Amino acid sequence: MKASERREHILRSAARVFSRKGYRLSSVSDIVEESSIGRGTFYLYFDSKRDIFRELIEAFFQGYAEVLEENHRRLVEAFSGKGNVLRTWRENMVRVLRYHSENPDLTNIVYREALGSDEDFSEMVEELSRLARQRLREEFQLMYRKGMMRECDVDVVTSIVIGSTVYAIMEHLLRGNGMGVDALTDFIVEYHIRALIPPEGDIGRALRSALGTK
């Protein structure tokens, strides 16, 4: 195995260990055993359990930040007349859920372990949360200005949407209850539309536009 491949193998093994046992209860010995390597080999690539934990979190954050920024760019472009806004909203939600679905161990680590485990890790979680809140708030403001969203406290709505989406990911996407990315996306998007559409809005038309149904 090449050095780069072995390093990635150790990272994946560590992610499984942290996801299964939790950061505090895991040890370098657990990672070594999961990786089927010698303890000395581990220290050729990483200085400590904390070192590898931090790298895993940073990798998750970098990937998720890229998804958020690309989603924001796509939605702004749709608002400029180059696409269907509600359909793009659904497609963006698919991208968010798929990222978490394809990274189940890292998702568990971040949402169940990183938050509150350590000041450094919590600071990184807060940084990603700020980015997510900022982008979503900007998108809701665009929707409101376009008459697509009822008058409301955007900050509160942003918190509710982010919190409920994270909970849905953990409870209904990662626990393997049979609900896939598309089904969960449609459920979440329909909920958002019904909750946020202006009183004079046509819910049926909005749902057809977002979900591509007749």
N, C-alpha and C positions, 0 to 999 in steps of 0.2 A: 504494500500500500504506500502510495506517495505521501510525503509529509503533509501536503495540503489536504489530501483525502483523509488521512488519519486525524487531522485536527477537526475536520468537519464531522467525522465519525464520533469523536469524543464530545463535541458540542451537542450532537443529536442525542447521544446517550445521556448526557447530563440533563438535557431538557426532559427526557422521559423520567429520570430520577426525581428531579425537582417537582415535576407535575404530579408524580405518584405519591411522593413522601412529604413534599413541602421543603422549602429552603432550610429552615432551622433544623429539621430532623434528618436532613441528608448530610452525607460526609464525602470526602474525597474517596474513601474506600468504596462507597456505594457506586460512585461514578466509575472508578477503576474496574469494579466487578461487572457493571453493566456494559462497559466498553470492551471487556476481555483484553485488557492491557496491563502492563506492569505499572506499579506506582511511580517508578522513575520516569516512565514514558509520559505519564500525565504531566509531571513537572517540567518536561521538555517544552510543553506547549502553554501551560497555564501556571500562574504563581499560587493560586489558592482556589477554594470553592467560591469565594466572593468574586474573584477575577472572572471565572467562567460564567457565573450568574449574571454579572454585570454585562458581559459581552452578549449573552443571550437576549437580555432585555433591550440593549441598544439595537440589536439586529431587528427585533420585533418593531421597535419604535420607528426605525428608519424606514422599514417597509410600509408600515401603516401610515406614516406621514406622507409618503409618496402617493399612496392611494387617496388620502384626503385631499392633497393638493391637485391631483389629476381630476378627481371628482368635482372639485370646486371650479376648475378651469372648464370642464365639460358643461357644467350647469350655467355658468356665466355666458358661455358661448350659445347655449340654447336660449337664454333670455335675450340675446342680441338678435334673435330671429333665425338662427341657424339650426334649430332643432325643436323637438317637442319637449317642453319643460318637464311635464309630469312623467313622460316616458323616461327622460334622462334621470329624473329623481329615482325612479325604480331601478334603472340600470346601475346607478351609483350605489344604491342599497345592496344590490347583488354583489358588487365589487367589495363592499365592506364585509358582508357576511362570508363571501367566499374566501377572503383573506384570512379571516378567523378560522373558518372551517379547514383550510389547508395548513394551518399552523396551530393545531389543537393544544400541543404541549406548551408552546410559548404563550398562547392565550390564557391557559390555566395559570401559568407562572405570573403573568402580568396582573391579571384581575384578582387572583386569589393570594398571591405571594408578595409581589413587589410592593403593592400598596400597603404601607404601614410596616414593612419588615425592617426598613432602615431609612434613615434620613436621605442618603444619597439616592436610593432607589425610588423613594417616594417623590423626590424632587423631579426625577425623570418622568414619573407617571404624571405629575402635575403639569410638566411642560407639554406632554402630548395632549393632556386634557384641555389645556389652554388653547392649543392649536385647533382641536376638534370643536370646541365651543365657539371660537372666533369665526371659523369657516361656516359653521351651521347658523350662527347668528346672522352673518352677512347674507346667507342664502334666504333665511326667513324674511329679512328686511327687503330683499329683492322681490320675494313673493308678495309681501304686503303692498309694496309700491305698485305692483302689477295687478292688484285687486284679487289675488289668488288666495289670500289668507285673511281670516277675520282679525279684527282689532284685539290685541291681547298683550300681555307682558311677555315680550320676546325672550327675555332672560330666563323666566320661569319655564316657558315652553321648551327652550333649548335644554335646560337641565332635565326636564321630564323625558324628552326624546332620547337624549344620550343615555340616561340612566335606564330607561326601559329597554333600549336596544341592547345594552350590555347584558342586562338580565336575561333577555330573550336568547342571546347568543349562548350564555352559559347554561341555561336551563333547557332550551329546546333545540339547539343546534349541536352542542358538543356532547350531550348526554345520550345521544343515539336513540331518540324516541321515534325515529322514522320520519321526522319532518326535515326535508332537505332545504337547500338554500333558496330555491325558487318559491316553494310553498311558504316558507317563513317570510320571504321578501314580500310576497303578495299580501300576506296577513298584516304585516307592519305598515306597508304603504296604504292599504285600505283604511287602517286605523287612523293614520295620520290625516288622510284626506277627509274622512268623516269628522274628525275632531277639529280641523283647522279651516275648512272651507267657509267662506263668508255665508251669512244667512241666505243671501239671494242666489248663491251658487247652485249649479246643477250637479248634484253628487253623482248621479248615474253617468253623466257625460264625462266628468272628471275621472271616474274609475275606469271607464272604457278607454280614455286617453292614456292613462297611466299603465293599465294592465294589458292593453291591446285586445280587449274582449269586445264582443258585439252587443 
